Amino acid sequence: MEKEWKIPMRYEGRACGQASLRREGLYLLVVCDGEPVTDQIVRAFLTGDQGQAALGVLVPEGGRLRLRKRIAASQMPAGELTEVRVTGSEDGWTPWEGELEGRQIAGARSRMEGGRQRIAVPFSSQEPFAPMGAALRGTPLMLEGKRYLVLDME
């Protein structure tokens, strides 16, 4: 049985194109068409509410960024498909800004893992970390040579 989806592509939280997905037996045909968002190489990640799957590098073609790929349907994230994240990061982390424990946070990163949104908040061992509750439940992580504290969002 064939099933089709049309989902938005997002770069740094803003819409930048659309992805069409069609289930073809044991495979999923993915076609991404987006606007150029940066001069850097960018990758696409199919994101669902329970994880993500790497799709590959978007290729400049006719003034657009495009990708056409067949993947095994078993690689498709479980749950509802939410978006195709476009990022320069090889591991699917995308920029995130928002509020954490009543304090505005900038320069953070985000990705979906195991059905949860994970936020990597920048921190330094030389400076105080204001959201103390978050600091107690976070896990340290190095991303691109910088220190972050990773939190599962509810």
Salt bridges, closest charged atoms under 4 A:
GLU24 OE2 - ARG22 NH2 2.51
GLU24 OE1 - ARG70 NH1 3.17
ASP33 OD1 - ARG64 NE 3.20
ASP33 OD1 - ARG66 NE 3.01
GLU35 OE2 - ARG14 NH1 3.15
GLU61 OE2 - ARG66 NH1 3.78
GLU83 OE1 - ARG10 NE 3.15
GLU83 OE2 - ARG85 NE 2.88
GLU90 OE2 - ARG43 NH2 3.82
GLU101 OE2 - ARG137 NH1 3.37
GLU113 OE2 - ARG111 NH2 2.43
GLU113 OE1 - ARG118 NH1 3.07
GLU144 OE2 - ARG109 NH2 3.60
ASP152 OD2 - ARG116 NH2 3.45
ASP152 OD1 - ARG118 NE 2.62
